[in-house]
Amino acid sequence: MDTVPPSPFRFAKPTTEDLPRLARLGYDAAMVHCGACRNYHLTTPYFRAIGIGGIGPEFAWESQLDTLLRATAGRETVRWLLAGSADAGLPGLLGGLAAARPGTEHTITVVDRCQTPLILCRAHAAAEGAAIETVLGDLRDFRSDGAFDAVLMHFTTIFFADDELVDFLRHTGSWLAPGGVLVAGFLHDRPSADPPHGNNARVTSWREAVIRAEIEAGRLDLPEDIDTFIGRMEQRGPRRTRRFTASDVTDVVRAAQLRPREVALLPFADEEAELWGHDCRQRCFIVADRA
Ligand SMILES: C[S@@+](CC[C@H](N)C(=O)[O-])C[C@H]1O[C@@H](n2cnc3c(N)ncnc32)[C@H](O)[C@@H]1O
């Protein structure tokens, strides 16, 4: 297989998070607090600090901000619920939103069933001198009737089985204040069938090369050997791969008694897109309110 040369180091992401510091903090937190989610929560902040994985709020940053700006237009205050947050990326994204539209006050509550992302959210908020409320628990059991103007469920949908998604989305509607909006991310259908296995292997090989180059250059503090870390990458989970067309997404949301307002396609537009091929993966946001 052709070796793909590592890209240059890319800390220069739009977020104000201190990604290298948060990556190391996340490592320590994941070792203490994570169970089955350790590989996921430990690797995510490093991937973001390195700039690989096509994950995280950096992916299609401007497109995401556009959607969030439209979803919250006309509000002087927005009470946000972040329904799942792999690390501090979502508070970071909302920081970008606040900068894009000064004068709006944002309050943030984060719910996650693991303490590791909550620790990172609190660390980022403290560094910014901002307030944040964190709640440890399963979103299925989270009750907060009508308390939020906006719920951002940033691809947490991949953690839910098909047969529980509608009930769960109906439950998310109960968190919304009158006029409030749900912004939920889904893996979006590709224009064609899954890319050939070769593309998958090329992406994995490129990611490994970038990780090795960054860690060997000593720019990130990783307290384990690179092969162990790469092994975690290969077993990150969740394994959910169902992709939704725009019409699937609106059907699911309507079945949950929510009213779709907008479906926004978020192109997978970074170096990895080239490796995946012209029909690379996409994601989408659906914006909905209570019917
Ligand atoms: C997909 S991540 C957030 C997405 C990330 N920002 C990204 O860009 O890909 C989802 C988070 O939701 C949490 N989560 C998954 N299922 C959950 C549940 N039932 N209750 C609470 N948190 C959950 C996971 O622990 C994880 O931190």
The ligand as an ORCA input file, in Angstrom:
! r2SCAN-3c Opt
* xyz 0 1
  C     -20.420     11.291     19.894
  S     -19.830     11.984     21.421
  C     -20.011     13.680     21.099
  C     -19.578     13.993     19.698
  C     -18.314     14.702     19.488
  N     -18.471     16.077     19.918
  C     -17.931     14.607     18.031
  O     -17.657     15.611     17.469
  O     -17.921     13.519     17.448
  C     -21.072     11.533     22.395
  C     -20.885     11.562     23.918
  O     -22.142     11.145     24.429
  C     -21.944     10.333     25.558
  N     -23.098      9.430     25.634
  C     -23.416      8.432     24.796
  N     -24.563      7.855     25.182
  C     -24.969      8.508     26.295
  C     -26.092      8.383     27.166
  N     -27.023      7.453     26.966
  N     -26.191      9.235     28.196
  C     -25.245     10.183     28.430
  N     -24.167     10.354     27.633
  C     -24.036      9.524     26.579
  C     -20.622      9.619     25.334
  O     -20.036      9.304     26.590
  C     -19.830     10.646     24.523
  O     -19.003     11.408     25.375
*
